[in-house]
């Protein structure tokens, strides 16, 4: 969860996100090839798509706020990567699954262990609670807990 990852960074990001009317999808701080990267994924609420102009404006505001911060929320050198989560966005938090269900979006889930001989399932989320979800696929209805899900994404349909 983004909240637990870096509170100091969130204290800088959240007012900008709120003022811009954005939705923080995810926040990751990771090392890639020895380079520390702060990845911020933002979108618009209510299943709207963010524009490049909005991402650019948000990036400029975040850069200014980070430059003006009394204490660097991410010590050391890092690259700031701000983007949209994309159409095939990863679903990691329970609210991500609620967002997909609300938008009536198809999802694909990969399980740690096979159920009914399959590790990957696609379909619509029909039920959701704090422990897991029910997925209606072409074959059947599947009940899984969040702990059983290795990876989940929105299934892009053309």
N, C-alpha and C positions, 0 to 999 in steps of 0.2 A: 504494500500500500504506500502510495506517495507520502501520506501524512507522516508515517513513521521513518521514512528514509532520510529526510533532512529538514528539520523544523526551521532552522535559520534561513534556509533557501526559500522555503514555503512562505515565511513571513514577508519576504521581499516579493515573491511572485503573486501571492493571493490578492493583494490590493489591485495590482495591475490586471489580473484576470477578471476580477469583479468589475472594475471600471470599464474594461473593454467588452464585458458581457460574454466572456468565453467560458469554456468548460475545460478544466484540467483533466485530461484523459490518463496521463501517466507521467511519472518523473523517475528517471533512472540516472544514477551516477555509476559509470563503468569505465574500465580500462580496456582499450582496444589498441593492440600493438604498442603498448607502453604509454599511450596517450590517454589521459583522463578525459572523459567526455561526459558532459551534463546534457542529457536528452530530456527535453520538455515537449510533450505531445499535447496540443490544444485543439479544440474544435468549438463549434457553436452548439448551444443546447437545442433541444427539440428536433434533432435529426437534420439540422441544416448543415451545409458544407462550408467550411471556412475558406476564404479566398487567399491567394498569395499576398494581396495587398494588406489584408488583416494580419497575416503571419509576419510580414515585414514590419508593420507598425508595432506589433507586440514585441518583436525581437529588438527593435530600437529602444523601446521603453524599458525592457528588461536589461539591456546593455547599460543604459544610463543609470538605472537603479543599482545595478551591481557595482558600477564604477563609483557611485556616490555612497555606497554602504560603508559604515564605520568599521565593520569587521567583515572580512571576506567569508561568506557562508560556505564556500568550497575552497579550503586551503590549497595552495599550490597552483600550478598552471593547469588549465583545462580548456577544452574546446566546448563552446556552447552550441548545441544543435537543437533548434526549435522547428517543429514540423507538425503536420496533421497526422493523426493516427492512420489515415487512409481508409479506403473502402473495406479492405480485408483486415481490419483492425483486430488486434489481439484482445481477447476477453480474459481478464485475470481476476478482477474484483467482482464480488456479488452484484454490485450496482451496474457493472458492465453487462452482465447477463440480463438484468432487469431492463436496461436500455435497449438491448437487442430484442427482448420480448415485447416491449412497448412499441417498438418500430416494426414489429412483425417480420423481423429479419431472419433468414435462414442462417444457421450456424453449423460449423464443423467442429467436433470435439475429438481429440485423441486421448485415449485412456491409458493409464499405466499398465493395466491388465485387461485382457480381452473379456468382453461380455458377449455371450452367445456367439463365440468364435470370431469376434471382430474387435479391433482396437480403435477403429475410426468410424464415427457416425456423423451423419448430416441430417438436419431437419429443423423443425420449428420448436421453440421452447413453448410448452403448453402450460407448465406449472413451475413455480419457483418458490423456494423458501430459504431460510437462513442456512440450511445444510446442503442443498443441492437443487436439482432441477429434473423435470421430465422433458424428454425430447421425443417428438413425433417424427419418425423417419418414414420412408416409403415402406419399409418392412414391418415396423412395429413401434410401440411406445417403449422408451428406455428410461429408467429411473437411475440417476447417478448422483453421488455426493460430490461436492467440490473437491474433496480429497482424492477422488478417483480420476480427476481430469488432469492430464499431463499438459495439454495445450488446447486452447479453443480460439477460434477466429470467426469473424463474420464471413459467411460463404457468399462470395460475390456471384451474382446471377445476372446473366446478360439475356 
